[in-house]
Amino acid sequence: GSRYTPFLDSLASQSLFFAHNYANGRRSKDSPAAILAGLPGLMPDSLLSSLYAANDLVGLGTLLTPRGYTSSFFHGAKTGTMHFDTFMRIAGIQHYFGREDYPDGADFDGYWGVFDEPYLQYVIRELNQQRPPFAAVIHTVTSHTPYPVPEKYRGRFRKGTLPIHEAIGYTDFAVEQFFATARQKPWFTNTLFIITADHTEQLETPEYLNTLGQYRVPLLFYHPQYRFSGVDTNRVTQHADILP
């Protein structure tokens, strides 16, 4: 556990939590291909900026659309950032929501996009208007450098020992608020929630200050009703394992 993520720690204790999980890259733009299409980063640059960016591939949307799912990608940053919008089309994701689609300019963090707490509430409002079953992917932005925290929460979260710590506390709070609101929705009880990090950031814990540690990110599967049994959570997993 950590002093900075009380909510995620409590959620992990009720989830299928893989502690030895590894990101397939060190940058945000490496993660969609790995998480949503099972393609680890095997080239110096990401798939999204390579010659293969327009290739047909099997992605989350490709698999779920024939089964009647509505699929969406939510990213509080400007549409076009890191070519995420292009990749979602290739992965068969039907709807892309960027910063331009978000109604309130006052929630802009001044750097990347919309602050996590209001953005995650907006995602729920959008999902309420979709016809289930649906699959939604959310890429949060606040815990990226320079780690801004909204004015009204100054002093609320632990400053910690690294600049990222306060922003991580805020994001943990934002995810907690997301679950508090989602719990009241009819779709909550039969939804599988998957939480991971796209990549690591600033590190200080000695056991993480090595090559492996630079890729180690949490992975948890939470379902309000379903209990996963007979799964070895000590096995080594990676982003590219999520889709299969």
Buried (B, 14 or more C-beta within 10 A) or exposed (E): EBEBBBBBBEBBEEBBBBEEBBBBBBEBBBBBBBBBBBBBBEEEEBBBEEEEBEEEBBBBBBBBBEEEBBBBBBBBBEEEBBBBBBBBBBBBBBBBBBBEBBEEEEBBBEEBBBBBBBBBBBBBEBBEEBEEBBBBBBBBBBBBEEBBBBEEBEEEBEEBEBEBBBBBBBBBBBBBBBBEBBEEEEBBEEBEBBBBBBBBBEBEEEEEEEEEBBBBBBBBBBBBEEEEEEEEBEEEBBBBBBBE
